[in-house]
Structures are given as C-alpha cells and as structure tokens.
Amino acid sequence: MKRWRALLGVFLIGFLLGLAMMNLFHMHTLDRLYRVQNQLTNQLLDREIKLEKLNDNIENQKATIVKDLMIQVEFEGSPLVKDEIQKNIHFYLTDLVGRELWNIDGEMIYKILDQRIIEVGQRQVQLKTKYIIISEKITIAVKAQTIEKL
C-alpha cells in the first residue's frame, strides 16, 4: 500500500511537472496567438467602421440633387436666336433641376432633344445633341441648324 502511494505520488508530481514544463514551452505560442487574435479583432472593427462610413456616403450620394442646368448651343447666326434656342431647351428640361441625381435618365434627355425641331421667330431650327454630362450640374451641348420651311 505504501508502494502504491509512493508510485501515485511520483506519478502526480511528474504529471504536474510535465504540465508546468508544457505550459512554459507553449506560453510563447499562446501569447503570440492572443496577440494575433487581438490584432485581427481590431482590424475587423476598423473594417466594420469603414464599411459603415462607406454605406453612409453611398446613401448621402443618392440624395445628391441636380442644382443647375447648363446648356451650350453651337449655332451659326444671330446671338439673339441662339439665346432663344437656349431658352426653349431650358423650358423642356427645367423639371430636372431639384430632382435626385440617381433618378435622372440620360437617354430620356437625349431623346427629348436629339432631332427636335423648334420654332424660333420665323425660323425652324433642328437640334442635334452633341453630349450630355449628368452631375449636380447637368451640362448639355447641342448643335442647332436652321432648316427651311416646306
């Protein structure tokens, strides 16, 4: 019986010393893993904050509205006629000002203006759309040519 107690005592002391030695050898590895876990947790939090800010920015950009309408007319002729053409085009597109930017259809603007014939005084003028830039300030360039009445 004493022998069993001695063997059990030696076994328990060896077991405890083995655990202590294993803990000493693996302490550096565990510390490194804890540091890596903390770094990854911090990176995850940073990325979540950045993602939240980007989502907020996207929502703010959707709320961007059109503030101005700029019309450039290329017309060979009287500046007064050119001003009348600009006024007519502005009349067709004035509803775009104040609308949300993402809600503006560029193809619709193109179809409204391209090949349109308008009357300015005694003349008929045909419009050809050159380009359309859609931002907070919509810029439209058209070329106007006088056509003869039939």
C-alpha angles and dihedrals in degrees: 000000000000089000092055091050091049092049091046090048092049090047093050093046090049091047092051092045089049091052091048092049092047090050091051092049095046097039092091091050092049092047090050091049091050090051092049090049091052092048092050091047090052091048090050092051091048091050092048090052091049091048091051091050091049091050090050090050091050091052090048091050091052088057091056110122133203109258104177143019118215119190122192115193123194105203132153105216143047118359088222091060089046089054090050090052090051090049092051093049091047089053091056094048104033091105090067092071110093095021122120113266097233089054095061118103112210093193090056091053090049092051092048093055109026114098091356116152116213131181117235112181107305094343137083115220126194118210126214118190114230101179143336124210114193117200134110083306113043111215119197126181120195135175115221124201128184114236127195120249117244 
